[in-house]
């Protein structure tokens, strides 16, 4: 439609749109180029429309600033267009028709460009989303970390200690699975666990000769510090097969240790175990009965042991009980939430320490140790000391605390 006197034919618009959409350039570039070409091809029509509008505005006596601003805007917009002589304005009948044609053409071109651009943009988003979804699917199908291998029958049963049974059933041990020949027997260390109180090894053996294993030393490679000495021990005649647990008391573990690098039996076995430090709570709570005081200083709780440290003016934990004491009542009672040592067996050990190690002086320190696993027990703790173990006290000593 380069000649504005020609008749407007809609079919030509479809042909022009087909030519436009077949262009391989970016839709936005096509759009800007077509707008520029259209402005050049129909510049004479724009000028005629502009002159006509100015004539009408002057006739209507519009304010001068509006005419000046629009004129300035028009000159600025066309400042880069080539200069040429303006043709004489055509009849008023042809001018509106030409203007309408230009407007229709601009709308069609703009709409087509926008549709092509929107289609390309939507396709790009779809491709990006597909790629991202594929990447997420690959991440979600990654192989999970397998759980610990089950131990041989008998090593994870209620016939063992309560603390080990709790650790074993919750798979808190570390698999080792190392086998060595010791005294003509094949010995396998299956798994282990280490905290501030115990190193526990689950092991088994088999052989066809007399079974006589020498004590197996347990060492820590950290700064050459000996963690504990102990051994599988035991002996038997003839072929034998079995499984067992070995508990080693832990001492001298450097503060801040997170891993124990261990050797067993002079280096035959080498392995590492995560080290679980105890949770220590300072209490410093004092109770007084008839002038006799007892102070609960602190509580240390690890997954395998619980220690309660007390100091007092005098402790008497001898046997038989003091005159008048009921022997059916234990000297110590501990409850934690719904847990009670009466329900789990009173597996505590008591250790009394004399002041200055002088046998003529009273015991002033007392440590209670429980082999039950209390690390995950919730609620208030209650410790009751029978009054006869505190000479001179007239009432039981009771502590309520949280550890």
C-alpha positions, 0 to 999 in steps of 0.5 A, spaced: 500 500 500 505 505 497 500 509 494 494 512 498 489 513 492 489 505 491 483 502 494 484 498 501 484 491 500 484 486 506 487 480 503 493 484 502 494 485 509 494 477 510 499 477 505 503 482 509 503 479 515 505 472 512 511 475 510 512 478 516 512 472 520 517 468 516 522 473 517 528 470 522 529 476 526 527 477 533 520 479 533 521 486 537 527 487 531 521 486 526 516 490 529 521 496 530 523 496 523 516 496 520 514 501 524 520 505 521 518 503 514 511 505 515 513 512 518 517 513 512 512 510 507 506 514 509 510 520 511 505 525 506 499 522 510 502 524 517 503 531 514 497 532 511 493 529 518 498 534 522 496 540 518 489 539 518 489 538 525 493 545 526 488 548 522 482 546 526 486 547 532 487 554 530 480 555 528 477 553 535 482 558 538 486 553 542 491 556 547 498 557 544 502 553 548 499 547 546 500 548 539 507 550 540 509 544 545 505 539 539 509 542 534 516 542 538 514 534 539 513 533 532 519 537 529 523 533 535 520 526 533 522 527 525 528 531 526 532 524 523 527 524 517 530 526 510 527 533 508 523 534 502 518 538 499 511 537 502 506 535 497 499 539 496 494 537 501 489 532 497 481 533 498 478 532 505 474 526 503 481 522 501 485 524 507 480 521 512 480 515 508 488 514 508 488 516 515 484 510 517 488 505 513 494 507 516 491 506 523 488 499 521 495 497 518 499 500 524 494 496 529 495 489 524 502 490 524 503 491 532 498 486 533 502 481 529 509 483 532 506 482 539 503 475 537 509 472 535 513 475 540 509 472 545 509 466 542 516 465 542 517 468 549 512 463 552 516 457 548 522 460 551 519 459 558 516 452 557 523 450 555 526 453 561 521 450 566 522 443 562 530 443 563 529 445 571 524 440 572 529 435 569 534 437 573 530 437 580 528 430 578 535 428 577 537 431 584 531 427 587 532 420 585 539 421 588 541 414 592 540 415 599 545 413 605 543 406 607 542 405 614 547 401 618 547 393 617 544 389 622 548 386 627 548 378 628 543 375 633 544 376 640 548 382 640 542 387 640 537 384 645 535 385 652 539 380 655 545 386 654 545 392 658 540 397 658 544 402 655 547 398 649 540 395 648 537 402 647 543 404 642 543 398 638 535 398 637 536 405 635 542 404 630 547 409 634 553 404 633 558 405 627 559 399 623 567 396 623 566 389 620 574 388 620 576 381 621 583 378 624 586 371 626 588 371 633 590 365 637 588 361 631 581 364 631 578 368 626 575 374 630 571 379 627 569 386 630 562 388 627 561 395 630 563 400 636 560 406 640 564 411 644 562 416 649 565 419 655 564 413 659 564 407 655 567 404 648 563 398 646 565 393 641 561 388 638 565 382 636 564 375 634 569 369 633 570 362 630 575 357 630 577 349 631 582 350 636 583 351 643 580 358 644 585 362 648 585 370 647 590 374 650 587 381 653 587 386 647 589 393 648 585 399 646 589 405 644 587 412 642 592 415 636 590 422 639 597 424 642 598 417 644 594 417 650 591 410 652 584 411 653 583 404 656 586 397 657 582 391 657 581 385 652 576 380 650 579 375 654 576 368 656 578 361 654 575 355 652 577 348 650 575 345 643 572 348 637 568 354 639 563 360 636 560 366 639 559 373 640 560 378 645 560 385 647 566 388 650 566 395 655 572 399 656 572 405 661 574 411 658 579 416 661 583 421 659 580 423 652 582 430 650 577 436 651 574 437 644 575 430 641 570 428 636 573 422 633 577 416 636 582 413 632 583 406 635 587 400 635 586 393 638 590 388 640 597 391 638 595 394 632 591 388 629 585 392 628 584 399 626 578 403 626 575 410 628 569 411 632 565 418 633 566 420 640 559 423 644 561 427 650 557 427 656 552 433 657 554 436 664 549 440 668 551 444 674 546 444 679 549 447 686 543 445 690 544 444 697 539 441 702 539 441 710 537 436 715 538 437 723 544 441 721 547 436 716 548 439 709 548 435 702 550 439 696 548 436 689 554 439 685 553 436 678 550 431 673 553 428 667 549 424 662 552 420 657 548 415 652 551 409 656 552 412 664 549 417 668 553 420 674 551 424 680 556 428 684 554 430 691 558 433 697 556 433 704 558 434 711 558 426 712 556 420 708 555 413 711 554 408 706 556 402 709 553 395 710 548 393 714 544 399 714 544 404 720 540 402 726 532 403 725 533 404 717 528 399 713 533 395 709 527 394 704 528 401 702 534 403 697 539 408 700 538 412 693 532 413 689 532 416 682 526 418 678 526 422 671 519 424 668 516 417 667 522 413 668 524 410 675 530 406 677 525 401 681 522 399 674 529 398 671 533 395 676 537 399 681 544 398 677 547 404 680 554 404 683 556 408 689 563 411 691 565 415 697 571 419 698 574 421 704 576 428 706 584 428 705 584 421 704 584 420 712 581 414 715 579 418 721 575 423 717 568 422 715 566 421 707 565 428 704 564 426 697 559 421 694 558 419 686 552 415 684 553 412 677 547 409 673 548 404 668 541 406 664 541 410 658 537 417 661 540 421 655 533 422 652 529 422 658 524 428 659 522 432 665 524 433 672 529 429 676 528 427 683 533 424 687 532 422 694 537 420 699 535 416 705 536 419 712 541 414 715 546 415 710 547 422 712 549 421 719 545 426 724 540 427 719 532 426 721 529 427 714 530 424 707 534 429 703 530 430 697 533 434 690 528 436 685 532 439 678 533 438 671 539 436 667 
